[in-house]
Amino acid sequence: MEIKVHGNHMSVSDEVRALAEEKVDRASRVFDDVRFADVEFSKEQNPRISEERYRVEITSSAAGQIVRVEAAGFDDRAALDVAVDKLERQLRRLKERLIARNRRAPEKHLNTASGGVEEHSDTTELRIDRIKRFLVKPMTPEEAALQMELLGHSFYLFLNAESDQYSVLYRRRGGSLGLIEPQ
């Protein structure tokens, strides 16, 4: 498995880099199909934020699904530990759902998600911090809900395979899901 460890506005020591590679490799053994993992460390510059000064974001791909977790801690090792625990839980949940889905309906398959390309914009006039481009593939609302949960987002844009229209799935305040479809 390929593990890329890097820092955003900070340098990552060789010791922490080796520790991150070891822990992510160990956590990803839950799933046989994990091919890559991207571990990004960042440090908050605001001195008032001391408890969550370091952030770790781990992005990985398993069974064609993108799994993304993030965690914060008072130092880089604490944030890494929390993020690795979250990654392992997410991979276990994905594996359990895939097994349950295959037992329920063997003719259904998950759509493979493409590796989304992220671009960071430096323009401050528009106030757009990040632009994401990804291939939108047809999927059912249930598959979109799974992908949204794995990414940790509160909404998800997808091409509805049932209606052949673009739809948005979102998390409502009560915890239930909502679906927006065009007329």
Stockholm file with secondary structure:
# STOCKHOLM 1.0

chainA/1-183         MEIKVHGNHMSVSDEVRALAEEKVDRASRVFDDVRFADVEFSKEQNPRISEERYRVEITSSAAGQIVRVEAAGFDDRAALDVAVDKLERQLRRLKERLIARNRRAPEKHLNTASGGVEEHSDTTELRIDRIKRFLVKPMTPEEAALQMELLGHSFYLFLNAESDQYSVLYRRRGGSLGLIEPQ
#=GR chainA/1-183 SS CEEEEEEESSCCCHHHHHHHHHHHHHHGGGCTTCCEEEEEEEECCCTTCCTTCEEEEEEEEETTEEEEEEEEESSHHHHHHHHHHHHHHHHHHHHHHHHHHHHHCTTCCCCCCCCCEEEECCCSSSCCCEEEECCCCEECHHHHHHHHHHHTCSEEEEEETTTTEEEEEEECTTSCEEEECCC
#=GC SS_cons         CEEEEEEESSCCCHHHHHHHHHHHHHHGGGCTTCCEEEEEEEECCCTTCCTTCEEEEEEEEETTEEEEEEEEESSHHHHHHHHHHHHHHHHHHHHHHHHHHHHHCTTCCCCCCCCCEEEECCCSSSCCCEEEECCCCEECHHHHHHHHHHHTCSEEEEEETTTTEEEEEEECTTSCEEEECCC
//
